[in-house]
Structure formats: C-alpha cells, structure tokens
Amino acid sequence: MTANSLAGSTLIDTIWSNPLSKPVNRAIRFAVLALLGTALIAITARIQVPFWPVPMTMQTFAILVVGMAYGWRLGGATVLLYLAEGAVGLPVFARGGGLAYFMGPTTGYLFGFVLAAMLVGYLAEKGWDRDVLRTLAANTLGTLVIFTGGFLWLAVFLMQAKGLDVAGGAYAALAAGVTPFIAGAVAKIALAAAILPLAWRLLGRRSVRH
C-alpha cells in the first residue's frame, strides 16, 4: 500500500476501513463513529479558550474537523445526531440542552453546523484536506456557512425581539454575532488546516512502511 492509494478515501476510512462485506458491521461502524463525533463536539462546546476580543469555544473547530475527517454523509449525520441529542435535553450545547436552543438567537449557527460539515466533508472527499492551502480554503468556506446561517437567523430574531428594521437588525446581528468571533474563527481555521494535512502525511508514511 502506498500513499497514493489513499487518494480516494476520507481520513476516517483510512484509519478504520469500511467493512463492506456485512451490512451490520457498516451500521455498527457508522453508529460508533457518529457517537464519538457527537461526544467530541459536545466536549469542545464546553472548552473556553481565552482569546481577544471574546473567549472562544472549540466547537466550530470540532465541526470542521469531524466534517472533513468523516466525509459529507457521515459528517452531516453526526452533526444532525448532535443536534438531536441537544433537542431531547442532553447537555451537549455550550450551556446545556433542550428545545429552547432551537428558538433562541443561536439557532442559525446550529443548523449552519450541519451544512458546514457536509460542505467541508464533500470537499475532503475531493482531496481538499490533503494540503494546507486547500484545507484552509475548505474550512474558510465552512466557517462562512456557519456565520451566514447564524447572521441571518440572528438578524430576524433581533428584528422581532427589538422591533428593528432590516438595516437595524442586520447591523445588530453583525455586531453581536459575527464581528467579535472573526479572530477566533481564523485561529480555528488555521489549526484545522495544520492538523488534517499532517494526519494524512503521517498515514501515508505508515502505509509506505507497511
């Protein structure tokens, strides 16, 4: 097995190959990976890193990494499972869980997580996680999807909650839900762009030795 033979795989397929012969094994693998992914996202949602201008959590970093490592199907399904866990009350979000999270100001970000994981997962399946520049590009696009979903929902939420017009809602949403988090997002994009290509290089070296 050479490094080139890894070209058609996702990172997780290379680490844990898909048992094609038995559907039950595929289902078990899918469930185990999805649960591990939701656990990682839940843990990182609670991790706060001192950062300027506001502290950042590592949740969006986990979303990007899970999406790219898993591919668009498993990555998207994992984030949907994470949202379902939160909806039934499991404390997987930054401040707990429950249906109230899906009616509050952060709802747009939550659904943006799903689309972002699917997008970066799709790009990873096309090889965008193999080098730093393309991984940077993929995770930048994924982050833009998260911010766009969060911004649009928050603008409407603030318009209704505070009686703002469209311009006022957009300005308030940008100031509260986007601008303070840009620096942290850049740091998480850069971290993901360093980790994923490095993981591929390490796997390639191991496969060459074997």
N, C-alpha and C positions, 0 to 999 in steps of 0.2 A: 504494500500500500504506500503510495507516495502522497506528497502534499497536494499535487494536482488532482488526485482522485477525490479530494474533499470538496471540490468546486460546486457540486450540486446539492450540498447538504446545508441545513441550518446548524448552528452551533450545537444545539441540544441533540440533534440527530447524530452528530458526530461523536458526542460524549456518550449518549445512550441510544444505540441504533434501534430503529423501529422494528419490532418483531412481526414481520408481515405474515408469517405462517398461521398465526392464531388470532382471530378477532378479539377473544377475551384478553389476550396479552396486550393488544393495542389499546383496549379500553382501560385496562389497569394502568398502563403506562401514561395514558392521557390524563386519567384522574389523579395519579400521583404527582405528575408534573404541574398540573393546574393547581392542586392544593399547595404544593411547595411555592409556586409563584405567588399565590394569594398571601401566603404567610410572609414572604419577603416584602411584598408591597405593604402589608399591614404593619410590619415591624418598622419599615423605613418611614411610614407615615408618622410614627411617634418619635423619630430621631430628629432633633433640632440641632442645627449647626450654627454657631454664632457667625453672622455674616452682615455686611452692610449693604443696603440700608435697613433691611429687616432680617431676622433669623430665617434660615431656610430649612425645610424638611427635605429628606432624600427620596420622597415618594415618587416624584416625577422621574428621577433617575432610575428607580426600580422599574417603572412603567416602560421606559425606553429600553432598558437592558432586557427585560423579560420579553418584550415585543420582538426585539432583534434576535435574541437567542432562540426563541420558540418558533418564529415564523408567524405569518398573519393569522392562520386558523387557530392554532393553539394559543398564541399570544392574545388574540381578541377574545377567545373563550375564557382564558384565565382572568382577564380584566372584568369580563361580564360576571364571572363567578364571584370575584372580589366585590363587585357592586351588589350582587345578590346577598352575599354574606352580610354586608352592611345594612341592606334593606330589612333583613329579618332581625336586626338588632345586635349582631355580633360587633364588638368594639374594634372594628378594623380601620375606621377612619381616624383622622388626627385627633378628634375629640369624642370618640365613641362610635355609635351606630344608630340606626333607626331610620324610618321613612322620612323624618323631618329633614334629613340631609338632602332629600330629593325635592324639597320645596323651598330650600333656602338659597342664599346668594351664591353658593359654590357649586350648584347643580351642573352648570355648564362645563365646569372643569371635569367633573366626574365622567360625563358622557364623552368629553373630549379625550379622556384617557383611553377609552375603547377604540376610537377612531385612530388615535396616535399609535397605539400598539399595533393595530392592523396595518397602518401605513408603513411604519418602520420595519415590521415583520415582513411585509411584501418586498420592500427594498432589500432587506437582508437576504431573502431568498434569491434575489438577483445579484448577490455578491457585494452589496454596498457596505457590509460590515467587515470587509477584509483589509481595508486600508484606512488610514486616519482621515484623509480628506473626504472620502465618500461617507464614512461613518459620521463625520461632523455634519455633512450636508443632510443625511437622513435624519439625524436627531434634531437638527435645526428645524426641518420640516415638521417632524413630530411635535416639537415644542410649540411651533406656530399653530398647529391644530388645537393643542390644549388651550393656549392663550386665546385663540379665536372663539372657541366654544365658551370659555369662561367669560370673556369680554361681552359677547352678545347676550348671554343669559343675564349677566350682572347688570348690563345697561337697561334691559327691560325690567328687571327686578327693582332697580333703583327708580326708574321712571314711575312705576306703580306705587312703590313704597313712599316716595318723597314728592310725588306729583311733578316730576321734572318733564321738560320737553325732550325731544330726541337728542338735541345737541347737548343739553344738560346731563341727560342720562349717560351719553357716550363719554363725555368728559369725566364725570364722576367715576364711571367704571374703569376708564383708563388710569385715572389717578389712584384708585383703590385696589384694582385687581390685576394690573399689568405692570405699570412703571416700577413699583417697588421691588418686583420679583425678577426683573430682567437680568440683573447682575448674577443672581443665584442661578438662573436658568443657564446662563453662559458657562458658569463653572460646572454645572452638571452635564451639559453637552460635551464639554471638553473632557471630563472624566470618563464618560461613556466612550468617547472617541479614542481614548487611550487604552481602555480595558478590552474592548471587543477585538480589535485587530491583534492585540497582544495574545489573547486567548487562542486565536486562530494560528498564530505563529508557533505557539507552544504545542498545539495539537499537531501541526504539521511536522515539527521536529520529532515528536514522539512517534508519529506514524512512519517517518523515514527510518528511525531506529528499529521499528518492528518489521 
